[in-house]
Amino acid sequence: MPNARPTPPALARFNQHFAERIVPLWQGPGWNADMALPYEALDAQHNPLPVQRYRAMACARQLYLFSSRIEQPGAAERAAALFRSLQRHFHDAEHGGWFYSIDAEGKPLDRRKDLYTHAFIVFACAHYWGKVREGLVESALNAALEIVAEQFARDDGLYEASLGEDWSDLGSGPLQNPQMHLAEAFLQVLAVREDDGAKQALLTLCDALQADFIDPEHGLMLEKPRGTVDNWFEPGHQFEWFYLLDTSPLLRGTPLHESVDRAFGYAEQCGVRDGAVLAALEADGTVLDATQRIWAQAEYLRALGLRSGSDAKLAAQLSALEQRFLHDGGWYECRDGEGTVSRHDMPSTTPYHLATCLEGLQRLA
């Protein structure tokens, strides 16, 4: 294991802020008790933004949050409520799978079936089942895995990004981000049980990504298949991929791990400026979007914990996260390229990134 370790005081402050300033937002003002769902986002004064939709993915991310290692009173009850809501509000009883979103009254809104949503359902149900070992949870997990294999899987080892309500082909093709979260979901399944199907699917997926998504010059994970017009890479995703691959005994040393490991320094050089992780760049390093997002900062932070000789960078990034993104009322979601806060709302999906970051750092510490 690498020697890099977070500085305990800074890590302790981050953990305390998360437990005392962020998680309670989703136990209080961020929770719609009538729907038993988290609101999509809160404003700076902790008021829910006007409800236009609720997403299954957001419900699944919060299921992960409240079934993780946080010790808030009521967390277990909240996780149970979120699991029930995932099934009650979003499951498609006619065609199987889960709708993308419902409207303010709880009726299906975007009825498409997308891989990103289903990956997070696999991830959250696997994590939750690892905590409670209840048959209903494992049944939902198995159903989600079956849907992914039967409906989204392609012959080339990759997965369609989006399908119709009735699983009709929408011509979406594969996209990087859903494939990454599916890999994360398979890893979570393997963390809680032996599963030869998930293991083989994960290895096949990584081989396909190496073949179709890796830029051969730098080893970068591209956002669309190699050769697609107007392609780009996101440093935050490079760091997220590195963490997933480097911490997996199954995937460490695979060609995909070797590529992403090789790309780490280039992604840092081009995509991190004065400690800020930029949103999007071309493969040649040209900046397309200099927005600074808290989730990308969190992914860079936990990835640094695995890099030998990164002690100073790790300490600096903990300080940068604390000073630039955390505040007494919660967090800043985005800053623009000049460092000015550009989003004051706080989405219900962001605590997932902060929780996985903290878990990774605490494991190393």
C-alpha positions, 0 to 999 in steps of 0.5 A, a space after each residue: 500500500 502507498 505511504 500517503 495518508 490524510 492529515 488527521 486534523 483535516 480529515 477529522 474536520 471534513 468528517 465532522 462537517 459531513 456528519 453535522 452540516 451535510 447529512 442532517 440536511 437530508 434528514 430534515 429540510 431535504 426530506 419530503 415525508 409525504 413522498 418518502 423521498 429526498 427533494 432534488 436540491 435545497 437552496 442556500 437557505 435550506 429550502 427545497 427547490 420547486 419540485 419538478 421531478 424525483 429521480 430513481 438515481 437520487 433515491 438510490 444514492 441516498 439509500 447508499 448514504 444512509 446505509 453507509 457507515 454514518 452513525 446518525 440517529 435514524 439512519 437505518 430507518 431512513 435507509 429502509 424508507 428509501 428502499 421501499 420508495 425506490 420500489 414503490 415509486 420507480 419500479 415499472 411493474 409492466 415492463 420491468 426495470 425502473 423509470 428514470 423519474 417521476 413528477 411531483 405527484 408521483 406519476 412516471 415522468 421520464 419513462 425511459 430506462 437508463 443504465 446510469 439509474 440501473 447501475 446505481 440501483 445495483 450499487 445501492 441494493 448491493 451495499 444495503 443488502 450487505 448491511 441488512 441481509 434481507 431477502 427483499 433487498 437481495 431480490 431487488 438486487 438480483 432483478 436489477 442485475 438480470 435487467 442489466 444483463 438481459 436488456 442493456 448488454 451489447 455483444 461487444 461487452 459494453 452496455 447501451 446508455 439508454 433504452 425506451 420504456 419497453 426496452 426499445 432501442 433508442 440508438 444511444 450507444 455506450 457512454 463512459 459514465 454509465 459504464 463506470 458506475 456499472 463497474 462500481 456496482 459490480 465491485 460492490 456486488 463482489 464486496 458483499 457476496 461471491 458472484 461469478 456472473 458479476 465478476 465475469 461481466 466486470 472483467 468483460 466490461 473492462 476489456 471492452 472499455 480498454 478497446 473502445 474508450 481509451 485514448 492510446 496516446 495518454 491512456 485517458 478514459 474518453 467520455 465517448 467511444 474512441 473516434 467519436 466527433 467532439 470527444 473529450 475527457 473529464 479529470 474527475 472521471 479519470 481520478 474516479 476510475 483510478 480509485 475503482 481500479 487501483 483498490 480492486 485486487 481483481 482489476 489491479 494490473 489489468 490493461 485498463 488499470 495500466 492505462 488509467 494509471 499512466 493517464 493520472 499524471 497527464 490528467 493532473 498536469 492538464 486538468 488541475 490548476 492551483 488545486 482546482 479540478 477542471 470539468 472537461 478537456 480535449 485529449 490534447 489538453 485544451 480546456 473545454 470547461 473550467 468549471 470546478 465541481 465539488 464531486 471532482 474535487 472529492 474524487 481527486 482527493 481520494 485518488 491521491 490517497 493511493 498515490 505514493 509520494 502524494 502526502 503534500 498534495 493530499 494535505 493541500 487538497 483537503 485544505 482546498 476542499 475545506 476552504 473552497 467548497 465547505 461552508 457552515 450551511 453545507 457546501 458549494 456545488 460549483 465554482 466557475 473558471 475564475 473561482 466564483 461560486 456559480 451554483 448555490 443549490 445543494 443537490 441530493 446526489 452530491 453527498 454520495 461523492 463526499 461519503 465515498 471520498 470519506 470512506 476511501 480516506 478513512 480506510 487509508 488512515 
